[in-house]
Amino acid sequence: MSRWRLVAVLAGIFSLPSLGQTLAPGFVDDLVSAVPLPTAIASLPDGRLLVTSQSGALRLFRDGALVPQPVLTLPAICTNSERGLLGVAVDPDFQSSGFIYLYYTHRPPGRECGTRISPGAVNRVSRFRMPGDIAALDSETVLLDNIVSFGGNHNAGDLQFGPDGNLYVSTGDAGCDPLSNACAGDNTASRRMNTLLGKILRITRDGGIPVDNPWQGLGSARCNQGDIASGLRCQETYAYGFRNPFRFAIDPGSTTVRLFANDVGQATWEEIDEVQPGLDYGWNVREGFCSNGSTTNCSTGDVVENRFRNPVFAYQRALTIPGTESSGCQSIAGAAFVPPQTWSPAQEGFLFADFVCGSIFRLDSGRRVSELARGLGSNTVVSIAFGQYRGAPTLYYTTYARGGELRRLTAFVAASPATFLRGMIAPDSIATIFGARMQDASEVRVRDSQGVERLAQVTFANETQVNLVIPPGVASGAASLNIRGSAGAIGVAQAIVDAVFPDIFAGRTAVRVQNGVATDVPLFQCGVPCVPLPLDVSTGDVYLSLYGSGLRAASRVAVTIGGVATPVTFFGPQGQFAGLDQINVLLPASLAGRSELPITVTVDGFTRAAGSQIFR
């Protein structure tokens, strides 16, 4: 029995709430819902979450609760060993297509779910139509089929869409080779190019072959119905040489496909691979940076012997992972990139989990590892993914603990108020903290880099957001924003304080001065929605006021409109609202008739977009 199968069974029976949970500063962990044996998560455009159960049910989380009726329940499914409903993805054009995609272990008619029998169970990728909260079973279109699940384990099973609009699929080596019956490190299935086993695959949303897949034309063939003749290469293959890349992630902040795959190791190493088209990632010849089974016959660099691609990171099983306090980690699991502008810059990177030791880690751009969470429970964390919580991006994870749960890790993140730039604030300015459990927040204390603590003015609070004014005099450098309520501490956000860190609101006003008389000029006609009005600068002196925060200590402010330098007549505190700043500019008459022009503000070297203005 493989370790994943064994610990999955034990987790479902014996797991207890974690008593030693440790979270990185600025995070809280909340139970979202009980979900039996949850394996994967996908987010719908409207914020609903899809959660797969290994048993074959696809569940929907909506409006803060689990919908009682499953989206669908698959028939003819094998759930023994590591089999079952393992992956889910949402079509990039879901709002118009209604398509979702599932990876599951199918039991064809007349076959059993036993292991190491042939013919037996197979893995498949299917597309279903989900017009509301329910998907019809008869809408199934099978895109990939007959991916042999011979040993019962090493099915892989993840599905993700890339920025190219194609569907990426991970497959395992089936535990034991269906041809030779060789298992573990002797299994060579992932090295054969005429099978989909042990690969990362890429297909179109309709199951076709993308025009730039590595192997096409002479010597290749479709493998969407199973293995092909020896000597041919599967056109679906994107990269090969994997043991069991159970979870992978594609960077949402990259315009090209940046894919990291978590390949579960055999006996020595767990590894993270940066997957690129046409490359060989070494299994069963290599594991981690080393020869299969070795901790000394290892290499550095990206490529070994002009043949194998090394991982970007690997950790030795059962030892403490360098840079952390997590030990006994033996089965790499969930994978996710932190989306841009979600957490503070110091918290961004690639996240991965380990099922056995119950930790979630962050891998930064320098390939250093830190812990996001530790002690979530032995043999627990399966999948991690970002979704929405009350409109804000949030990290969800699934665990087999206590029979199965969907949970949420929320970061407390300090941001500037207009464009919500993360991680930077300025003294005597407006700021926002995003997080959770903050509806009762009554005070925020700012501890600056000199250790001085000051009370900030709280202007608004709800469950996920606190607005405040940073006190004047806060020293530059790293600061902690400690949020408290009547019941005590709620959370803490980290930020960097700079004397000047401007953020410009879209709202603005205009005044026309003619013959010494000032008149307000409307810039918007507001109904549903607001409609911008053209501004006439051909008569009198017209002054435009821009509003922002974090700029009152600046030494120089410059404004350009459509590339034209605009005289700044004033910048500083707005005067009426605490923490709000104002910039006044005199609009040149040369702007008349130039239609819609972009506005750009530069404050002590910080350049900010400030919307656009229509001129006539």
Salt bridges, closest charged atoms under 4 A:
ASP29 OD1 - ARG407 NE 3.13
ASP30 OD1 - ARG437 NH2 2.57
ASP46 OD2 - ARG48 NE 2.86
ASP63 OD2 - ARG62 NE 3.68
ASP91 OD1 - ARG205 NH1 3.21
ASP93 OD2 - ARG205 NH1 2.63
ASP133 OD1 - ARG48 NH1 2.69
ASP133 OD2 - ARG62 NH1 1.94
GLU140 OE2 - ARG124 NH1 3.44
ASP145 OD2 - ARG124 NH2 3.01
ASP158 OD1 - ARG247 NH1 3.79
ASP164 OD2 - ARG202 NH1 3.14
ASP173 OD1 - HIS154 ND1 2.78
ASP177 OD2 - ARG192 NH1 2.80
ASP206 OD1 - ARG127 NH1 2.72
ASP212 OD1 - ARG202 NH2 2.85
GLU236 OE2 - ARG222 NE 2.53
ASP251 OD2 - ARG258 NH1 2.93
GLU270 OE2 - ARG3 NH2 2.59
GLU270 OE2 - ARG317 NE 3.87
ASP280 OD2 - ARG191 NH2 2.23
GLU325 OE1 - ARG374 NH2 3.59
ASP364 OD2 - ARG368 NE 3.08
GLU371 OE1 - ARG374 NH1 2.67
GLU405 OE2 - ARG402 NE 2.77
GLU405 OE1 - ARG407 NH1 2.99
ASP428 OD2 - ARG552 NH1 2.89
GLU443 OE2 - ARG445 NE 3.07
ASP448 OD2 - ARG454 NH1 2.92
GLU453 OE1 - ARG447 NH2 3.25
GLU463 OE1 - ARG390 NE 2.79
ASP581 OD1 - ARG552 NE 2.68
